[in-house]
């Protein structure tokens, strides 16, 4: 048994992917692969980086695709890129994820030129963790089948050059001398630059790929780049001796380039404490001797290269621009500006993906070099400004079960308090849009921080008025998102947030007692002065108001019985009727019902689509906008072009949700003054519960069950929140505020 287990273990090691050896391809095999899989073969580091990020992150989700004012501010799931399989996860909030994906898309869309991409953020924002994880996944991807990128290896055959191989190396086993390109040049660059377009024209003359190859900026490197001086001089020397280009190409081989940060293969990462190298260039005397013997000329090919060659077509990264890295950064000036630098008398070409992380206070180093500025692109990594991401950090740090200790939404509200300290006090973009914030005093703070947090996480709150929703234009959305570029550099840092949460959680997560909003507010009201002073004035009061509104909606949703068929027919009739003038009598093509199109017909349905207290002008505007959307998008595009049923169109779905939402507003009225209903909730699942009227029992069971199933409450939590809504008279309070 022991021998069998040992044999199984040995067989596993011999077949595991980690031990896979790729046999170098000769140039003919390369061309065959190139013809079959051009997009896979023709990649440089920028395209590989793009493909890697897109593979792990995907295309993202825009929840408002049918909104004509959408700015394509997407939700991206970055967990595969920054969390899964990594020792120290990094959590990218929605703002940063969109910045990163915009950067990645620009690498794909435009001709790549040497630039330095600096990820700038305050201490404790996770910059170093981000870069380490990004490089780790890049390295992992490069070793996969789909992440293959090729490098050049020369195999010089002495016999073809009229040289006795034994006189060069008496111990050699093969009939060739192998010379790796130290700059990891792509093999197609060995085709002389002046012949490449004609070559590819022949290769892809009948291929759909040709148009992309010759026109898309992502392939500019094929026409622009030249091989390193070693490969260039080898090609010229061999061509002179052999007088046949194809014989030269038969000595060029390709092999997948597996990036390895620890060995400095394609990825070089420097910390401020890393000492500079004593030598700024490398040679290989033994290999140089063999090259000289083969070519019978010691001056034709000089096997010399710099440290930058090891990241050509790779990644060069600086962890913080200070100390020794300040010097390294300044050394990049010519490389980034010109794409080349001198190694002894040789001019070495370098096309790398240059990355760095930096604290804001270190930016003064760069500002002293004005000519460098246009080659630098900053990507901000602030403290997290997205509620969902902040909560995910707590879950990851303290365990997924942490949320079980809270009533629903309370953990998210803890995150809102933390994020409020990271926002600027005033938002010009929000005040331009909502010039009288106090009208939302029961949903939002005076500084509109709670509204901004919702927008940052990609959500347009339903408590906004119809006019404000209509005025939430693409331009205003961009301005609000743009304000995030100047936020998240102050307030409670990521590390401090975890420390504060640990203090709160360890104090209040007791068995049998769920953490509620009262506990949260008490904690922050009594927090240390340095924490309490960071929380905006009256923010906690506004947070409680918003919480009250949200729990009221949950209870209403859970109490609501509705006739979906009747609602559906009302909406279909409405969508048909808005296309006709008042006074008409028409048969609806969707429901078959005969409609008398009168002001009363519209008012009856619009009172359920809008708040009953909205004035006639607002209702008329709503009706006109609905007709425009129906006639410009729903009918010509969704129904006629995409062949959708009216029930599947976006406008129908939106109106259905509105109708249901407004019906729910009055759903609690029959129960609010019924003391038996309150007592029945408290005695739910106790013997006393059976003594109540059967209808009350059914209503309470329906309410508790829906709160648990739809909103994640435990039975005890559901009972607690129902009593909270009733005892605080929330339904009456919000009804009065809205009338």
C-alpha positions in Angstrom: 0.0 0.0 0.0 2.8 2.4 0.9 4.6 1.7 -2.4 1.4 2.3 -4.4 0.8 5.6 -2.6 4.4 6.6 -3.3 4.0 5.7 -7.0 0.7 7.7 -7.2 2.4 10.8 -5.7 5.3 10.5 -8.2 2.8 10.2 -11.1 1.0 13.3 -9.9 4.2 15.3 -9.9 5.0 14.1 -13.4 1.7 15.2 -14.8 0.8 18.3 -12.9 0.4 21.5 -14.9 3.0 23.2 -12.7 5.6 20.9 -14.3 4.5 21.4 -17.9 7.4 21.9 -20.3 6.7 23.8 -23.5 8.8 22.7 -26.5 10.1 25.6 -28.5 8.4 26.1 -31.8 10.4 26.6 -35.0 9.5 29.6 -37.2 7.3 27.5 -39.5 5.3 26.2 -36.6 5.0 29.7 -35.3 3.5 30.9 -38.6 1.0 28.0 -38.6 -0.1 29.0 -35.1 -0.2 32.6 -36.2 -2.5 31.9 -39.1 -4.9 29.8 -36.9 -4.9 32.0 -33.7 -3.6 35.5 -34.7 -5.1 37.3 -31.6 -3.6 34.8 -29.2 -0.1 34.9 -30.9 0.1 38.6 -31.7 0.2 40.0 -28.2 2.5 42.3 -26.4 2.5 43.0 -22.6 -0.2 45.7 -22.9 -2.6 43.4 -24.7 -1.7 40.5 -22.3 -2.5 42.8 -19.3 -5.8 43.8 -20.9 -6.7 40.1 -21.6 -5.7 39.1 -18.0 -7.9 41.7 -16.3 -10.9 41.1 -18.6 -10.5 37.3 -18.0 -10.7 37.7 -14.2 -13.1 40.7 -14.0 -15.4 40.4 -17.1 -17.4 43.1 -18.8 -19.3 44.4 -15.7 -22.9 45.2 -15.1 -24.8 48.5 -15.8 -28.0 48.4 -13.8 -29.4 51.3 -15.8 -28.8 50.2 -19.4 -32.2 51.5 -20.5 -31.6 54.9 -18.9 -30.7 57.4 -21.7 -28.7 59.3 -19.1 -26.6 56.3 -18.0 -22.8 57.0 -17.9 -21.8 53.4 -18.1 -20.8 53.4 -14.4 -20.6 49.7 -14.0 -20.4 47.1 -11.2 -17.3 45.0 -11.6 -16.7 41.8 -9.6 -13.0 42.1 -8.9 -12.8 39.1 -6.5 -11.1 36.8 -8.9 -8.4 39.4 -9.6 -7.8 40.7 -6.0 -9.3 38.3 -3.5 -9.6 34.6 -4.5 -6.5 32.5 -3.8 -4.5 35.4 -2.3 -3.0 35.7 1.2 -3.9 39.4 1.6 -7.0 40.3 -0.4 -7.6 43.8 -1.8 -11.2 45.1 -2.1 -11.8 47.4 -5.0 -14.8 49.6 -4.5 -17.0 50.5 -7.5 -15.2 53.9 -8.0 -11.7 52.4 -8.2 -12.9 49.4 -10.2 -14.3 51.8 -12.9 -11.0 53.7 -12.9 -9.0 50.5 -13.3 -11.2 49.2 -16.1 -11.1 52.6 -18.0 -7.3 52.4 -17.8 -7.3 48.8 -19.1 -9.6 49.7 -21.9 -7.4 52.6 -22.9 -4.4 50.2 -23.1 -6.4 48.1 -25.6 -7.9 51.0 -27.6 -4.9 53.2 -28.2 -1.4 52.9 -29.5 0.7 52.0 -26.5 3.5 54.4 -25.7 5.8 54.4 -22.7 4.0 56.0 -19.8 4.2 55.5 -16.0 0.9 54.6 -14.4 1.0 55.8 -10.8 -1.6 54.5 -8.3 -1.8 57.3 -5.7 -3.5 57.0 -2.4 -3.1 57.8 1.4 -1.5 55.4 3.9 -3.8 52.6 4.8 -5.7 52.6 1.4 -4.2 49.2 0.3 -2.0 50.5 -2.5 0.8 47.9 -2.0 -1.6 45.1 -1.5 -3.3 46.1 -4.7 -0.1 46.1 -6.8 1.2 42.8 -5.2 -2.1 41.0 -6.0 -2.2 42.5 -9.5 1.3 41.2 -10.3 0.6 37.9 -8.7 -2.4 37.3 -10.9 -0.6 38.6 -14.0 2.2 36.0 -13.3 -0.4 33.3 -12.8 -2.2 34.2 -16.0 1.0 34.2 -18.1 1.5 30.5 -17.1 -2.0 29.5 -18.3 -2.8 28.3 -21.8 -4.9 31.4 -22.6 -2.3 33.7 -21.1 0.5 32.6 -23.4 2.9 35.3 -24.7 5.9 34.4 -26.9 9.6 35.2 -26.6 12.4 34.6 -29.0 15.2 32.0 -28.8 17.9 31.7 -31.4 19.3 28.3 -32.1 22.5 28.7 -34.2 23.6 25.6 -36.1 27.4 25.7 -36.5 27.3 23.1 -39.4 25.2 25.5 -41.5 27.8 28.2 -40.8 30.7 26.1 -41.7 32.0 25.7 -38.1 33.0 22.5 -36.3 30.8 22.6 -33.2 33.3 20.5 -31.1 35.8 23.3 -31.4 33.3 25.7 -29.9 32.1 23.4 -27.0 33.5 19.9 -26.7 30.8 19.0 -24.0 27.8 20.1 -26.0 25.1 17.5 -26.6 22.9 19.3 -29.2 23.9 20.3 -32.7 23.1 24.0 -32.0 24.1 26.9 -29.7 21.1 28.4 -28.0 21.0 32.2 -27.5 18.0 33.6 -25.6 16.8 37.1 -26.4 17.4 38.9 -23.0 14.7 41.5 -24.0 12.0 38.9 -24.5 11.3 40.2 -28.0 8.3 38.8 -29.8 9.4 36.5 -32.7 7.5 38.4 -35.4 9.7 41.4 -34.7 12.5 39.4 -36.3 10.9 40.1 -39.6 12.6 43.3 -40.9 10.3 46.3 -40.2 10.2 47.3 -43.9 8.8 44.0 -44.9 6.2 43.3 -42.2 3.2 44.9 -43.9 3.7 43.0 -47.1 4.3 39.8 -45.1 1.1 40.1 -43.1 -0.8 41.2 -46.2 0.1 37.8 -47.7 -0.5 35.9 -44.4 -4.0 37.3 -43.9 -5.1 38.2 -47.4 -8.4 36.3 -47.1 -8.9 36.8 -43.3 -11.4 38.9 -41.4 -8.6 39.6 -38.9 -6.6 41.6 -41.5 -8.8 44.7 -41.1 -8.2 44.8 -37.4 -4.5 44.1 -37.7 -3.9 47.0 -40.1 -6.3 49.5 -38.5 -6.6 48.9 -34.8 -4.2 50.9 -32.6 -3.6 47.9 -30.3 -1.5 46.3 -33.1 0.6 49.4 -33.8 3.6 47.8 -32.0 3.9 45.3 -34.9 4.6 48.1 -37.3 6.6 50.4 -34.9 8.8 48.2 -32.7 12.2 46.9 -33.6 14.0 43.9 -32.0 16.8 44.4 -29.5 20.3 45.2 -30.7 21.4 41.6 -30.0 18.6 40.1 -32.2 19.1 42.7 -34.9 22.8 42.2 -35.1 22.4 38.4 -35.1 19.9 38.6 -38.0 22.2 40.8 -40.1 25.3 38.7 -39.4 23.5 35.4 -40.2 22.0 36.9 -43.4 25.4 37.9 -44.6 26.8 34.5 -44.1 23.8 32.4 -45.3 22.5 34.8 -48.1 19.0 33.3 -47.5 16.5 34.9 -45.2 14.5 31.7 -44.7 17.6 29.9 -43.5 18.0 32.6 -40.9 14.4 32.3 -39.8 14.9 28.6 -39.4 17.2 29.4 -36.6 14.6 31.5 -34.8 12.4 29.7 -32.3 9.5 30.7 -30.0 8.6 29.7 -26.5 6.0 30.9 -24.0 7.3 33.5 -21.7 6.4 32.7 -18.1 6.7 35.8 -16.0 8.4 35.2 -12.6 8.6 38.1 -10.2 11.0 36.4 -7.8 13.5 35.7 -10.5 13.0 39.0 -12.2 11.8 37.3 -15.3 9.6 39.9 -17.1 8.5 41.4 -13.8 10.9 43.6 -11.7 9.6 45.1 -8.4 11.6 47.5 -6.3 10.9 48.7 -2.8 12.5 51.9 -1.4 15.0 49.9 0.6 16.3 47.9 -2.3 19.9 48.9 -2.9 21.0 49.9 -6.5 22.9 47.4 -8.5 26.7 47.8 -8.6 26.7 47.1 -12.4 24.2 48.7 -14.6 24.6 46.2 -17.4 25.0 42.4 -17.8 27.0 40.2 -20.1 27.6 36.5 -20.6 31.3 35.9 -21.3 30.9 32.2 -22.0 28.0 32.8 -24.5 29.8 35.8 -26.0 32.8 33.6 -26.7 30.6 31.0 -28.5 28.9 33.7 -30.6 32.3 35.1 -31.6 33.5 31.7 -32.6 30.4 31.0 -34.7 30.5 34.3 -36.6 34.3 34.5 -36.6 34.0 38.2 -35.7 34.2 39.6 -32.2 32.5 42.8 -33.1 29.4 41.7 -34.9 27.1 40.7 -32.0 27.7 42.1 -28.5 25.7 40.1 -25.9 25.2 43.0 -23.5 22.0 44.3 -21.9 20.7 46.3 -18.9 18.4 45.5 -16.1 15.6 47.1 -18.1 15.9 44.5 -20.8 14.5 41.9 -18.3 11.2 43.9 -18.2 11.0 44.8 -21.9 7.6 43.5 -23.0 7.1 43.0 -19.2 6.3 45.0 -16.1 8.6 47.3 -14.1 7.1 48.4 -10.8 8.1 50.7 -8.0 6.6 50.3 -4.5 6.5 53.9 -3.2 8.6 56.6 -4.9 11.0 57.5 -2.1 14.5 56.7 -1.0 16.3 54.5 -3.5 13.1 54.4 -5.6 13.3 58.1 -6.1 16.5 57.6 -8.0 15.1 54.7 -10.0 12.1 56.9 -10.9 14.3 59.7 -12.2 16.3 57.1 -14.2 13.2 56.3 -16.1 13.0 59.7 -17.6 14.7 59.0 -20.9 13.3 55.5 -21.2 9.7 56.7 -20.8 10.2 59.8 -22.9 12.3 58.2 -25.7 11.7 54.5 -25.4 15.4 53.7 -25.3 18.6 54.3 -23.3 22.3 53.7 -23.6 24.1 50.6 -22.4 27.8 51.3 -23.0 27.8 52.3 -26.7 24.6 50.2 -27.5 21.2 51.9 -27.7 18.7 49.6 -25.9 15.0 49.8 -26.7 12.6 49.3 -23.8 8.8 49.0 -24.1 7.5 48.1 -20.6 4.4 48.5 -18.6 5.7 50.9 -15.9 3.7 50.9 -12.7 4.2 52.6 -9.3 2.4 53.3 -6.1 2.8 56.6 -4.2 1.6 58.6 -1.3 0.1 62.0 -2.2 2.8 63.9 -0.3 5.5 62.3 -2.5 4.1 63.9 -5.6 6.4 66.9 -5.1 9.2 64.7 -6.4 7.5 64.5 -9.8 6.4 68.1 -10.0 10.1 69.1 -10.0 10.5 67.4 -13.4 8.0 69.3 -15.7 8.9 67.5 -18.9 8.0 64.2 -17.2 4.5 65.1 -16.3 2.9 64.4 -19.7 4.2 60.8 -19.5 2.5 60.1 -16.1 -1.0 59.0 -15.6 -2.4 58.9 -12.1 -5.0 56.4 -10.9 -6.4 57.2 -7.5 -6.7 54.6 -4.7 -8.5 56.4 -1.9 -10.1 54.9 1.2 -13.1 52.9 0.3 -16.2 55.1 -0.6 -18.6 52.3 -1.5 -20.8 50.8 1.3 -20.9 47.3 -0.1 -17.1 47.1 -0.4 -16.6 48.4 3.2 -18.9 45.7 4.5 -17.2 43.1 2.5 -13.9 44.0 4.2 -15.6 43.4 7.6 -16.9 40.1 6.4 -13.5 39.0 5.2 -11.7 40.2 8.3 -14.1 38.9 10.9 -15.8 36.0 9.1 -18.9 35.7 6.9 -21.0 35.0 9.9 -20.4 38.5 11.3 -23.6 39.8 9.7 -25.7 37.3 11.7 -25.0 39.4 14.8 -26.8 42.4 13.3 -30.3 43.3 12.4 -30.4 43.7 8.6 -29.0 47.0 7.3 -27.3 47.9 10.6 -23.9 46.6 9.5 -24.3 48.6 6.3 -25.0 51.7 8.4 -21.8 51.1 10.4 -20.0 51.3 7.0 -21.9 54.5 6.2 -20.7 56.2 9.4 -17.1 55.3 8.5 -17.4 56.5 4.9 -19.0 59.8 6.0 -15.6 60.7 7.6 -13.9 60.3 4.2 -16.2 62.6 2.2 -15.8 66.4 1.7 -18.3 68.4 3.6 -19.9 70.0 0.6 -20.6 68.7 -2.9 -21.0 71.5 -5.5 -22.2 68.9 -8.0 -25.0 67.7 -5.7 -26.0 71.2 -4.7 -26.3 72.2 -8.4 -28.7 69.3 -8.9 -30.6 69.5 -5.5 -30.5 73.1 -4.4 -32.7 72.6 -1.4 -31.4 69.5 0.4 -33.8 70.0 3.4 -36.7 68.7 1.4 -35.1 65.2 1.9 -34.5 65.7 5.7 -36.3 62.4 6.4 -34.1 60.4 4.1 -30.8 62.3 3.9 -28.4 64.5 5.8 -28.0 68.2 4.9 -24.7 67.6 3.2 -26.3 64.9 1.0 -23.6 62.4 2.0 -26.1 59.6 2.2 -27.2 60.4 -1.3 -23.7 60.5 -2.6 -22.9 57.1 -1.1 -25.8 55.6 -2.9 -24.7 57.1 -6.2 -21.1 55.9 -5.6 -22.4 52.4 -5.3 -24.4 52.7 -8.5 -27.9 53.1 -7.0 -30.4 55.9 -7.6 -32.6 56.1 -4.5 -36.4 55.6 -4.9 -37.1 58.4 -2.4 -35.9 61.1 -4.9 -38.8 63.1 -6.4 -39.7 62.6 -10.0 -38.4 66.0 -11.0 -35.0 65.3 -9.4 -34.8 61.9 -11.1 -35.6 63.5 -14.4 -32.9 66.2 -13.8 -30.3 63.6 -12.9 -28.6 64.0 -16.3 -25.5 62.3 -17.5 -23.5 65.5 -17.1 -24.5 65.7 -13.4 -23.7 62.1 -12.8 -20.2 62.5 -14.3 -19.6 65.6 -12.1 -20.6 63.7 -8.9 -18.4 60.7 -9.8 -15.6 63.1 -10.7 -15.8 64.6 -7.2 -14.6 61.2 -5.8 -11.2 62.1 -7.3 -10.8 64.6 -4.4 -12.3 62.5 -1.7 -11.2 59.5 0.4 -7.8 61.0 1.3 -8.8 61.9 4.9 -11.0 60.5 7.6 -10.9 57.1 9.1 -8.4 54.9 7.2 -8.9 51.3 6.2 -6.7 50.0 9.1 -8.4 52.3 11.6 -11.9 51.2 10.4 -11.1 47.5 11.1 -9.8 48.5 14.6 -12.9 50.5 15.4 -15.2 47.8 14.1 -13.4 45.2 16.2 -13.9 47.3 19.3 -17.7 47.7 18.5 -18.2 44.1 17.5 -16.4 42.5 20.5 -18.4 44.7 22.8 -21.9 44.2 21.4 -22.0 40.8 19.6 -23.7 38.9 22.4 -25.6 35.6 22.1 -29.3 36.1 21.6 -29.2 39.9 21.2 -29.0 41.4 17.7 -27.1 44.6 17.2 -29.6 47.4 16.4 -29.4 51.0 15.3 -29.8 52.3 18.9 -26.6 50.3 19.8 -24.8 51.7 16.8 -25.7 55.3 17.5 -24.8 55.0 21.2 -21.4 53.6 20.3 -20.5 56.5 17.9 -22.0 59.2 20.2 -19.7 58.0 23.0 -16.7 57.3 20.8 -13.3 58.8 21.5 -13.1 62.5 20.6 -10.7 61.9 17.6 -13.3 59.6 16.1 -16.5 61.5 17.0 -15.1 64.8 15.6 -14.7 63.2 12.2 -18.4 62.3 11.9 -20.3 65.1 10.2 -22.7 67.0 12.4 -26.3 65.5 12.6 -25.2 62.6 10.3 -26.3 59.9 12.8 -29.7 61.5 13.1 -30.1 61.5 9.3 -28.9 57.9 9.2 -31.6 56.8 11.6 -34.2 58.6 9.5 -33.0 56.8 6.4 -33.0 53.5 8.3 -36.6 54.1 9.5 -37.7 54.7 5.9 -36.0 51.6 4.7 -37.4 49.3 7.4 -40.9 50.7 6.9 -40.6 49.8 3.2 -39.5 46.3 4.1 -42.5 45.8 6.4 -44.9 47.2 3.8 -43.4 44.9 1.1 -43.8 42.0 3.5 -47.4 42.8 4.3 -48.4 43.4 0.7 -50.9 41.2 -1.2 -51.4 42.3 -4.7 -53.3 41.3 -7.8 -50.6 41.2 -10.4 -53.0 40.6 -13.3 -55.0 43.7 -12.6 -51.8 45.8 -12.2 -50.4 44.4 -15.4 -53.6 45.3 -17.3 -53.6 48.8 -15.9 -50.1 49.4 -17.1 -50.6 47.9 -20.5 -53.8 50.1 -21.0 -51.8 53.2 -19.8 -48.9 52.6 -22.2 -51.4 52.2 -25.1 -53.6 55.2 -24.1 -50.7 57.8 -23.8 -50.4 57.7 -27.6 -54.0 59.2 -28.0 -55.6 62.5 -27.3 -58.2 63.0 -24.6 -61.7 62.2 -25.6 -60.8 59.2 -27.8 -62.3 55.8 -27.3 -59.9 53.0 -28.4 -59.5 49.3 -28.0 -56.2 48.5 -26.4 -54.1 46.2 -28.6 -52.4 44.6 -25.6 -55.4 43.8 -23.3 -58.4 43.9 -25.7 -60.2 46.3 -23.3 -62.1 49.3 -24.7 -60.7 52.5 -23.2 -62.4 55.9 -22.8 -59.3 58.1 -22.7 -60.3 60.8 -20.2 -58.5 62.9 -17.6 -60.1 60.6 -15.0 -58.7 57.5 -16.7 -55.1 58.9 -16.5 -55.5 60.3 -13.0 -56.7 56.9 -11.7 -53.6 55.1 -12.9 -51.2 58.0 -12.3 -52.2 58.3 -8.7 -50.7 54.8 -8.3 -47.7 55.5 -10.5 -46.9 58.7 -8.7 -47.6 60.1 -5.2 -51.2 61.3 -5.1 -50.1 64.7 -3.9 -48.0 65.4 -7.0 -49.5 68.3 -9.0 -51.2 68.1 -12.4 -48.2 69.5 -14.2 -45.9 66.8 -12.8 -48.4 64.2 -13.8 -48.7 65.6 -17.3 -44.9 65.8 -17.7 -44.7 62.2 -16.5 -47.3 61.1 -19.1 -45.5 63.0 -21.9 -42.1 61.5 -21.0 -43.7 58.0 -20.9 -45.1 58.6 -24.4 -41.7 59.7 -25.7 -39.9 56.7 -24.3 -42.6 54.4 -25.7 -42.6 55.9 -29.2 -38.8 56.3 -29.5 -37.4 53.2 -27.8 -40.1 50.7 -26.7 -42.1 50.4 -29.9 -39.4 50.8 -32.7 -36.6 49.0 -30.9 -37.8 46.6 -28.3 -41.2 45.5 -29.8 -40.6 45.9 -33.6 -36.9 45.2 -33.9 -36.2 42.9 -30.9 -39.6 41.3 -31.1 -40.2 41.6 -27.3 -43.6 41.2 -25.7 -44.8 44.4 -24.1 -44.5 42.6 -20.7 -40.7 42.2 -21.3 -40.0 45.8 -22.2 -38.0 48.1 -19.8 -40.7 50.7 -19.7 -43.3 48.2 -18.6 -41.0 46.8 -15.9 -40.3 50.3 -14.5 -44.0 51.2 -14.4 -44.9 47.9 -12.7 -42.4 48.6 -10.0 -43.7 52.1 -9.5 -47.3 50.9 -9.3 -46.5 48.3 -6.7 -44.3 50.6 -4.7 -47.1 53.2 -4.3 -49.8 50.6 -3.5 -47.6 49.5 -0.6 -47.6 52.9 0.9 -51.0 52.3 2.5 -50.8 48.7 3.2 -50.2 49.0 7.0 -53.1 51.4 7.7 -55.6 48.7 8.8 -53.1 47.4 11.4 -51.5 50.5 12.9 -54.2 51.2 15.5 -54.9 47.5 16.2 -53.4 46.7 19.5 -54.2 43.0 19.0 -52.0 43.0 15.9 -49.0 44.3 17.9 -49.5 41.8 20.8 -49.9 39.0 18.3 -46.5 39.8 16.8 -44.9 39.8 20.2 -46.4 36.4 21.0 -45.6 34.8 17.6 -44.6 31.1 18.1 -45.8 31.2 21.7 -49.0 29.4 23.0 -50.8 32.8 23.4 -50.5 33.4 19.7 -53.2 30.8 19.0 -55.8 32.8 21.0 -55.9 35.6 18.4 -58.4 35.9 15.5 -57.5 33.5 12.6 -57.2 36.5 10.2 -54.7 38.2 12.5 -52.7 35.0 12.8 -52.5 34.6 9.0 -51.5 38.3 8.6 -48.7 38.0 11.2 -47.4 34.7 9.8 -47.4 36.2 6.3 -45.5 39.3 7.5 -42.9 37.4 9.5 -42.3 34.8 6.8 -41.8 37.5 4.1 -39.4 39.5 6.3 -37.3 36.3 6.8 -37.5 35.1 3.2 -37.2 38.5 1.3 -34.9 40.5 3.6 -32.9 38.1 5.6 -34.3 38.6 9.1 -34.3 35.9 11.7 -37.8 35.3 13.2 -36.6 37.1 16.4 -35.3 40.0 14.3 -38.5 40.2 12.2 -40.6 40.4 15.4 -38.3 43.1 16.7 -38.4 45.3 13.6 -42.2 45.0 13.3 -42.6 46.3 16.9 -40.1 49.0 16.2 -42.1 50.2 13.1 -45.4 50.2 15.0 -44.1 51.7 18.3 -42.3 54.6 16.5 -45.4 55.2 14.3 -43.2 55.3 11.2 -46.0 54.8 8.7 -47.8 57.9 10.1 -44.6 59.9 10.3 -43.5 59.3 6.7 -47.0 59.7 5.3 -47.3 63.1 7.0 -43.9 64.2 5.6 -44.8 63.3 2.1 -48.3 65.0 2.0 
